[in-house]
Amino acid sequence: MKKMMIHWDASAQVSAQASAGSEQTSGQATFGQEPVGHANNSAGGSPVRLNKAIAASGLCSRRKADQLIFAGRVSVNRMPETNPGRQVFPTDSISVDGRVLASPQAHAYFLLHKPTQVVCTADDPEGRPTVLDFLPADARRQRVYPVGRLDYFSEGLLLLTNDGQLAQRLMHPRHHQPKTYEVLVRGTVSVEAVDAMRQGMRLAEGDATLPADVAVEAGGQRADTLLRMVLRQGLNRQIRRMCRDLGLTILRLRRVAQGPLQLGDLPSGTVRPLLPSEIRRLRASVGLSPAG
């Protein structure tokens, strides 16, 4: 296995943390601790729904939290609770299967320029490099995970976050965001092939593609063709299957944008935190408030 070079854009981290300090800390609360110096819970901070508090601890998604609550596996202040909408305060003790939850995590958002020959999983049974290998240790401890995928031989923009609500929205067909790709193919591409991609295709497996925005840009030294493609659906390996059915050979496939996020000039193998303005635009694009 080749040795990986892991890069971290520290200057972006400092800038983002300086801009987002109040935003990141305003929603933090500590569950599982005894109240100190307060006569009642109302002095310990604003209440939140029980399922949201469980999800904020990093244990699971809000939907999974609902299932745990309905199954009678959750207690609040040592009393069983089966109502996901129960309002809890930061000073309340929440436990699942008898284990007190850790303090809720602040949401974290990272943008990685995924290199080729890297898998988009937390762990690979074949021992191949994963996208989490490119995160510094403190970022990995925040339990972020990739939102969506890029296949093994594709590269480019990949979002990683522990914001489960945002991740769920981004992957839901209702909120599917346009994704922009640069696709270098061997040789020339016929007008008919470009028209087929623009009009929508029926793939060999039977899947129908939505019309794609396709622009033909300058090629390489061997008269290859660079296509800029915008997709608005999430079929598995869609571009590779479209090009296969049209007799086109892909030399390089790179995602350069997803919704309001842009890859820009971020080097391959480098990760940076999202800026507060990027987080706000990303959450707004799927109908979420600026703060998680």
Rosetta blueprint (number, residue, H / E / L):
1 M L
2 K L
3 K L
4 M L
5 M L
6 I L
7 H E
8 W E
9 D L
10 A H
11 S H
12 A H
13 Q H
14 V H
15 S H
16 A H
17 Q H
18 A H
19 S H
20 A H
21 G H
22 S H
23 E H
24 Q H
25 T H
26 S H
27 G L
28 Q L
29 A L
30 T L
31 F L
32 G L
33 Q L
34 E L
35 P L
36 V L
37 G L
38 H L
39 A L
40 N L
41 N H
42 S H
43 A H
44 G H
45 G L
46 S L
47 P L
48 V E
49 R E
50 L H
51 N H
52 K H
53 A H
54 I H
55 A H
56 A H
57 S L
58 G L
59 L L
60 C L
61 S L
62 R H
63 R H
64 K H
65 A H
66 D H
67 Q H
68 L H
69 I H
70 F H
71 A L
72 G L
73 R L
74 V E
75 S E
76 V E
77 N L
78 R L
79 M E
80 P E
81 E L
82 T L
83 N L
84 P L
85 G L
86 R L
87 Q E
88 V E
89 F L
90 P L
91 T L
92 D L
93 S L
94 I E
95 S E
96 V E
97 D L
98 G L
99 R E
100 V E
101 L L
102 A L
103 S L
104 P L
105 Q L
106 A L
107 H L
108 A L
109 Y E
110 F E
111 L E
112 L E
113 H E
114 K E
115 P L
116 T L
117 Q L
118 V L
119 V E
120 C L
121 T L
122 A L
123 D L
124 D L
125 P L
126 E L
127 G L
128 R L
129 P L
130 T E
131 V H
132 L H
133 D H
134 F H
135 L L
136 P L
137 A H
138 D H
139 A H
140 R H
141 R L
142 Q L
143 R L
144 V L
145 Y E
146 P E
147 V E
148 G L
149 R L
150 L L
151 D L
152 Y L
153 F L
154 S L
155 E E
156 G E
157 L E
158 L E
159 L E
160 L E
161 T E
162 N L
163 D L
164 G H
165 Q H
166 L H
167 A H
168 Q H
169 R H
170 L H
171 M H
172 H L
173 P H
174 R H
175 H H
176 H L
177 Q L
178 P L
179 K E
180 T E
181 Y E
182 E E
183 V E
184 L E
185 V E
186 R L
187 G L
188 T L
189 V L
190 S L
191 V H
192 E H
193 A H
194 V H
195 D H
196 A H
197 M H
198 R H
199 Q H
200 G L
201 M L
202 R E
203 L L
204 A L
205 E L
206 G L
207 D L
208 A E
209 T L
210 L L
211 P L
212 A L
213 D E
214 V E
215 A E
216 V E
217 E E
218 A L
219 G L
220 G L
221 Q L
222 R L
223 A L
224 D L
225 T E
226 L E
227 L E
228 R E
229 M E
230 V E
231 L E
232 R L
233 Q L
234 G L
235 L L
236 N L
237 R L
238 Q H
239 I H
240 R H
241 R H
242 M H
243 C H
244 R H
245 D H
246 L L
247 G L
248 L L
249 T L
250 I E
251 L E
252 R E
253 L E
254 R E
255 R E
256 V E
257 A E
258 Q E
259 G L
260 P L
261 L E
262 Q E
263 L L
264 G L
265 D L
266 L L
267 P L
268 S L
269 G L
270 T E
271 V E
272 R E
273 P E
274 L L
275 L L
276 P H
277 S H
278 E H
279 I H
280 R H
281 R H
282 L H
283 R H
284 A H
285 S H
286 V L
287 G L
288 L L
289 S L
290 P L
291 A L
292 G L
